[in-house]
Amino acid sequence: MVISGLTKQPGETLKQTLDYEQWLRGSTISGTQVIVSPNNTLVPLSATVSVNAAATSLNVFLAGGLDGFDYTVTVRTTVTDSQVREDEIKLAVREVR
């Protein structure tokens, strides 16, 4: 799944929920990996993940980033039956002037 059209300011934190309940069909989330591109070391975009109590959805919190940059956040989710799902979040960081 690709989620696009998101915009945030550098000082904001944005939450994006990824709901996998229908896709899981009885399995649960067993692990996640997040990759941010480009990986700007001067002003990085931070992406942290929390899994809900039922292990059927994720909240991805996006913070920071450099004004004028477009980011792709790749979330790889592994579930208990060994399936792997890969989702991309396309995000623009723009300071409102």
N, CA and C of each residue as an Amber inpcrd file, in Angstrom:
protein
   291
   0.8440000  -1.1600000   0.0000000   0.0000000   0.0000000   0.0000000
   0.8980000   1.2340000   0.0000000   0.5030000   2.2290000  -0.7500000
   1.2080000   3.5080000  -0.7720000   0.2550000   4.5770000  -0.2630000
   0.7120000   5.2920000   0.7480000  -0.0420000   6.4220000   1.2830000
   0.7060000   7.6690000   0.8510000   0.0540000   8.5230000   0.0630000
   0.7460000   9.7030000  -0.4530000  -0.0870000  10.9420000  -0.1970000
   0.5210000  12.0830000  -0.4780000  -0.1860000  13.3500000  -0.3300000
  -0.1180000  13.9280000   1.0690000   0.7170000  13.3660000   1.9420000
   0.8380000  13.8880000   3.2930000   1.8560000  15.0160000   3.3390000
   1.5410000  16.0570000   4.0880000   2.4530000  17.1830000   4.2740000
   2.4730000  17.5460000   5.7500000   3.6610000  17.8740000   6.2660000
   3.7950000  18.3440000   7.6340000   4.8520000  19.4230000   7.6860000
   4.8140000  20.2450000   8.7300000   5.8550000  21.2330000   8.9690000
   6.9920000  20.5710000   9.7550000   8.2080000  21.1180000   9.6850000
   9.3470000  20.4870000  10.3750000   9.1330000  20.3000000  11.8800000
   8.4010000  21.2120000  12.5310000   8.2000000  21.1200000  13.9770000
   7.0310000  20.2540000  14.4040000   6.2860000  19.7110000  13.4570000
   5.1120000  18.9020000  13.7840000   5.4570000  17.4220000  13.8940000
   4.6190000  16.7030000  14.6300000   4.6420000  15.2390000  14.6500000
   3.3170000  14.7660000  14.0870000   3.3800000  13.8990000  13.0850000
   2.1970000  13.3950000  12.3880000   2.0440000  11.9050000  12.6820000
   0.8280000  11.4720000  13.0320000   0.5530000  10.0510000  13.2590000
  -0.1840000   9.4860000  12.0530000   0.3140000   8.3610000  11.5410000
  -0.3500000   7.6490000  10.4450000  -0.6280000   6.2220000  10.9240000
  -1.8900000   5.8140000  10.8800000  -2.2650000   4.4710000  11.3270000
  -2.3280000   3.5250000  10.1400000  -1.7230000   2.3550000  10.3000000
  -1.7870000   1.2820000   9.3030000  -2.5660000   0.1380000   9.9340000
  -3.7680000  -0.1210000   9.4270000  -4.6510000  -1.1410000   9.9910000
  -4.5750000  -2.3950000   9.1260000  -4.1150000  -3.4830000   9.7290000
  -3.9200000  -4.7400000   8.9990000  -4.9360000  -5.8190000   9.3830000
  -5.9490000  -5.4810000  10.1480000  -6.8490000  -6.4940000  10.7000000
  -7.4430000  -7.4150000   9.6310000  -7.9430000  -6.8780000   8.5280000
  -8.5350000  -7.7300000   7.4850000  -7.4780000  -8.5750000   6.7780000
  -6.2980000  -8.0250000   6.5680000  -5.2280000  -8.7530000   5.8900000
  -4.6840000  -9.8920000   6.7530000  -4.6590000  -9.7220000   8.0620000
  -4.0390000 -10.7020000   8.9610000  -4.7940000 -12.0260000   9.0260000
  -6.1070000 -11.9990000   8.9880000  -6.9400000 -13.2070000   9.0420000
  -6.5310000 -14.1570000  10.1630000  -6.4960000 -13.6460000  11.3780000
  -6.1770000 -14.4850000  12.5330000  -4.7370000 -14.4170000  12.9940000
  -3.8220000 -13.9930000  12.1520000  -2.4340000 -13.8260000  12.5740000
  -2.2880000 -12.4900000  13.2930000  -1.1350000 -12.2560000  13.8640000
  -0.8610000 -10.9740000  14.5220000   0.5160000 -10.4710000  14.1060000
   0.7470000  -9.2060000  14.3460000   2.0310000  -8.5780000  14.0120000
   3.1030000  -9.0890000  14.9680000   4.2180000  -9.5250000  14.3970000
   5.3100000 -10.0160000  15.2400000   6.5550000  -9.1440000  15.1730000
   6.6400000  -8.2490000  14.1720000   7.8080000  -7.3730000  14.0870000
   7.6370000  -6.3030000  13.0340000   8.4000000  -5.2170000  13.1940000
   8.3680000  -4.1230000  12.2190000   9.7750000  -3.6030000  11.9750000
   9.9720000  -3.0490000  10.7950000  11.2140000  -2.3720000  10.4350000
  10.8250000  -1.1180000   9.6690000  11.4770000   0.0100000   9.9840000
  11.1750000   1.2800000   9.3320000  12.4410000   1.8070000   8.6760000
  12.3150000   2.2180000   7.4050000  13.4300000   2.8030000   6.6530000
  12.9800000   4.1500000   6.1150000  13.7550000   5.2090000   6.4000000
  13.4480000   6.5520000   5.9230000  14.4220000   6.9100000   4.8130000
  13.8790000   7.3950000   3.6930000  14.7160000   7.8100000   2.5730000
  14.2310000   9.1710000   2.0730000  15.0730000  10.1540000   1.8340000
  16.5100000  10.1010000   2.0730000  16.7990000  10.1950000   3.5610000
  17.9250000   9.6180000   3.9610000  18.3490000   9.6320000   5.3480000
  19.2420000  10.8480000   5.5520000  18.6400000  11.9960000   5.8120000
  19.3550000  13.2550000   5.9640000  19.8790000  13.3570000   7.3880000
  21.2010000  13.3170000   7.5640000  21.7690000  13.3290000   8.9050000
  21.7790000  14.7170000   9.5350000  21.6430000  15.7890000   8.7380000
  21.6230000  17.1440000   9.3040000  20.3230000  17.4170000  10.0520000
  19.1960000  17.1260000   9.4240000  17.8750000  17.2960000  10.0380000
  17.0580000  16.0540000   9.6780000  17.2310000  14.9760000  10.4380000
  16.5760000  13.7300000  10.0500000  15.0700000  13.7450000  10.2880000
  14.3770000  12.9380000   9.4900000  12.9660000  12.6510000   9.7350000
  12.9490000  11.4270000  10.6350000  12.3040000  11.5420000  11.7670000
  12.1980000  10.4400000  12.7100000  10.8950000   9.6940000  12.4590000
  10.9670000   8.3780000  12.4070000   9.7740000   7.5440000  12.2430000
   9.8060000   6.4540000  13.3030000   8.8700000   6.5150000  14.2400000
   8.7800000   5.4950000  15.2770000   7.4360000   4.7850000  15.1610000
   7.4190000   3.5250000  15.5730000   6.2360000   2.6810000  15.3920000
   5.7780000   2.1390000  16.7360000   4.4700000   2.1530000  16.9440000
   3.8890000   1.4420000  18.0820000   2.8120000   0.4970000  17.5410000
   2.7470000  -0.6920000  18.1260000   1.7730000  -1.7120000  17.7290000
   0.6280000  -1.6790000  18.7370000  -0.6220000  -1.7650000  18.2630000
  -1.7530000  -1.7460000  19.1960000  -1.7780000  -3.0300000  20.0300000
  -2.5630000  -3.0140000  21.1010000  -2.5980000  -4.1260000  22.0520000
  -3.0080000  -5.4490000  21.4080000  -3.8740000  -5.4040000  20.4160000
  -4.3220000  -6.6280000  19.7430000  -3.3310000  -7.1070000  18.6820000
  -2.2740000  -6.3050000  18.4200000  -1.2480000  -6.6170000  17.4130000
  -1.8540000  -6.7680000  16.0200000  -2.7950000  -5.8390000  15.6880000
  -3.4290000  -5.8680000  14.3720000  -3.2640000  -4.5620000  13.6040000
  -2.7160000  -3.5310000  14.2450000  -2.4760000  -2.2670000  13.5460000
  -1.2450000  -1.5740000  14.1340000  -0.7200000  -0.6210000  13.3590000
   0.4620000   0.1400000  13.7560000   0.1360000   1.6190000  13.7360000
   0.7580000   2.3600000  14.6280000   0.7800000   3.8120000  14.5340000
   2.2150000   4.1980000  14.2040000   2.3940000   4.9440000  13.1250000
   3.7020000   5.4380000  12.7210000   3.7280000   6.9350000  13.0280000
   4.6610000   7.3520000  13.8830000   4.7930000   8.7450000  14.2650000
   5.9650000   9.3510000  13.4920000   5.6790000  10.4010000  12.7160000
   6.6700000  11.0510000  11.8530000   6.9710000  12.4350000  12.4190000
   8.2470000  12.6850000  12.7340000   8.6320000  13.9480000  13.3570000
   9.9020000  14.4850000  12.6990000  10.0450000  15.8150000  12.7410000
  11.2500000  16.4460000  12.2120000  11.2300000  16.5280000  10.6990000
  12.4020000  16.3980000  10.1160000  12.5500000  16.5120000   8.6710000
  12.9950000  17.9030000   8.2680000  13.5500000  18.0070000   7.0870000
  14.0980000  19.2600000   6.5760000  13.1130000  19.9110000   5.6170000
  12.8520000  21.2000000   5.8260000  11.9410000  21.9550000   4.9740000
  12.3360000  21.8120000   3.5060000  11.3650000  21.5150000   2.6610000
  11.5950000  21.3760000   1.2300000  11.9330000  19.9640000   0.7830000
  12.0860000  19.0300000   1.7150000  12.4170000  17.6550000   1.3520000
  11.1640000  16.8010000   1.2530000  11.2010000  15.8300000   0.3350000
  10.1690000  14.8130000   0.2060000  10.7660000  13.5000000   0.6860000
  10.0440000  12.8080000   1.5480000  10.5300000  11.5780000   2.1570000
   9.6550000  10.4010000   1.7780000  10.2680000   9.2270000   1.7380000
   9.5470000   7.9660000   1.6500000   9.8830000   7.1740000   2.8980000
   8.8490000   6.7940000   3.6310000   9.0200000   5.9760000   4.8280000
   8.4880000   4.5910000   4.4830000   9.3730000   3.6140000   4.4910000
   8.9990000   2.2330000   4.1980000   8.8070000   1.4950000   5.5100000
   7.6430000   0.8670000   5.6620000   7.3340000   0.0920000   6.8670000
   7.1810000  -1.3670000   6.4470000   8.0800000  -2.2150000   6.9400000
   7.9990000  -3.6650000   6.6870000   7.4500000  -4.3180000   7.9390000
   6.3520000  -5.0140000   7.7760000   5.6670000  -5.6390000   8.9050000
   5.6720000  -7.1470000   8.7120000   6.1650000  -7.8650000   9.7170000
   6.1740000  -9.3260000   9.7120000   5.0780000  -9.8020000  10.6480000
   4.3760000 -10.8610000  10.2240000   3.2950000 -11.3930000  11.0560000
   3.6100000 -12.8230000  11.4650000   2.8190000 -13.3440000  12.4150000
   3.1120000 -14.6390000  13.0270000   3.0850000 -15.8150000  12.0560000
   2.4380000 -15.6940000  10.9180000   2.4510000 -16.7970000   9.9430000
   3.5320000 -16.5930000   8.8710000   4.5320000 -15.7300000   9.1570000
   5.7150000 -15.4760000   8.3170000   5.4610000 -14.6150000   7.0910000
   4.2630000 -14.0630000   6.9310000   4.0410000 -13.1230000   5.8400000
   4.7600000 -11.8150000   6.1490000   5.1650000 -11.1240000   5.0900000
   5.7790000  -9.8050000   5.2310000   5.0170000  -8.8450000   4.3350000
   4.6340000  -7.7230000   4.9000000   3.9380000  -6.6860000   4.1430000
   4.8180000  -5.4450000   4.1390000   4.8580000  -4.7560000   2.9920000
   5.6520000  -3.5480000   2.8710000   4.7440000  -2.4120000   2.4190000
   4.7470000  -1.3330000   3.2020000   3.9460000  -0.1500000   2.9010000
   4.8610000   1.0530000   2.8020000   4.5010000   2.0130000   1.9460000
   5.2530000   3.2580000   1.7980000   4.3750000   4.4340000   2.1740000
   4.9510000   5.3440000   2.9460000   4.2970000   6.6060000   3.2790000
   5.1160000   7.6990000   2.6020000   4.4800000   8.4340000   1.6990000
   5.1350000   9.5460000   0.9900000   4.7800000  10.8260000   1.7270000
   5.8020000  11.5710000   2.1470000   5.5900000  12.7280000   3.0040000
   6.4310000  13.9090000   2.5320000   5.8040000  15.0580000   2.4180000
   6.5050000  16.3110000   2.0940000   6.6200000  17.1290000   3.3760000
   7.8190000  17.6800000   3.6190000   8.0200000  18.5730000   4.7630000
   8.1160000  19.9910000   4.2220000   7.1700000  20.8310000   4.6310000
   7.1020000  22.1940000   4.1450000   6.7910000  23.1360000   5.2900000
   7.6150000  24.1540000   5.4700000   7.3500000  25.2060000   6.4630000
   6.3120000  26.1620000   5.8860000   5.2900000  26.4550000   6.6610000
   4.2730000  27.4130000   6.2300000   4.8030000  28.8040000   6.5350000
   4.7830000  29.6490000   5.5240000   5.3200000  31.0000000   5.6780000
   4.2220000  32.0200000   5.6050000
